[in-house]
């Protein structure tokens, strides 16, 4: 993947519905589907009594006693539901013993990992946390490893980080349980990882012990002991927030989570390849996952992940690009990539202009006109955007800059919001663009090729 245009700040290609998760393969829902929302399951599980299985010696006419298999399945489901409720309660009440109570006592590695997980979840500060069973899965390798009673289940974790998430969001896990001495215990939480959605079980709390640094509207996660870096990123993030507030007119009141860990794969960000030079990625959070309520899911916001190779070069300019993505993530995600990346570059270059004056901006503008525009025949398309050898970031920025000069920033921000919510296909995009600007993407490109900068 080529590096982003200056300033650095290109996203890693998003993995998911719309522009955020365009490469996702929706997980097939089997054995009863995803089920209802976590908070409803928690409420119902607490309210309902423990079912008792009573087999009458003489069943009444028209009824049959439950089979042993059905009773065993119901008991297993209740045991796992109880485990999940207990796990959420342990985090809320900061009770490590309760969190570890139902783990395989012989699995030292699992217990140590779960201790770290518990400490991370507590340190994050959660306004809400809950877990629910989605659907049972089967894996012959896991059964061979753990025994005939093995029960694998996809789990939905619903959480809300204090002063970060504006609404509860959902992520996926896969748990493996076995029955021992009449008791269901957790023996593994990685068996299903390859069958989950992109980034599942790769959240920041899953990847080793961290420390948290907070400021108004900012939460930064770094490796335990990496205190100086955490504080420095907080400072840069606060400046980036000021830039986004100043240069993008949407009245966004959200907060930013920035993960700067020594990990090449966090959430749906992938920095492992040597040719990836992107400094950061903004990846979506979901209030409902793709395939849960709708095919695309519902985007709630986004978190920023820093390339571990770039952690020493993080500044307010790069972060202002990524924070712009965060500040527009919950609009829907249907806007074309040239507009999404062009708007983020517009904000970051306004920051450069404020610091160093218009000279650098004018220089890059002319470079884009002379070198990047001739390499393209149309506005950069979503397909192949991040693998294009041309400076698609620069061209996207130029298109947004052109529209701002012609229509005004407020009108462009309103265009962005309309496209993000309703630009579900090319016909819708062209209709919205034509109504609000007088251009289609094709005619906008014609005008852009003839663009003469205002000096």
ABEGO torsion letter per residue (X at the ends): XBBBBOBBGBBBBBBEBEAABAABBBBBBBGGEAEBBAAAAAAAAAABBBBBBBBBABBBBGBBBBBAAAAAAAAAAAAAAAAAAAAAAAAAAGBAAAAAAABBAABAAAAAAAAAAAAAAAAAGBABBBBBBBBBBBBAAAAAAAEAABBBBBBBBBBBBBGABABBBBBBBBBBBBBBGGBBBBABAAAAAAABBBGBGABAAAAEBBBBBBBBGBBBBBBBGBAAAAAAAAAAAAAAAAAAAAABABBBABBBBBBBBBBABBEABBAABAABABABBBBBBBABBBGAABAAEBBAEBBBBBBAAAAAABBAAAAAAAAAAAAAAAAGGABBAAAAAAAAAAAAAAAAAAAAEAAAAAAAAAAAAAAAAAABABBBBABGAAABABBAAAAAAAAAAAAAAAAEAAAAAAAAAAAAAABABAAAAAAAAAAAAGBBAAAAAAAAAABBBBX
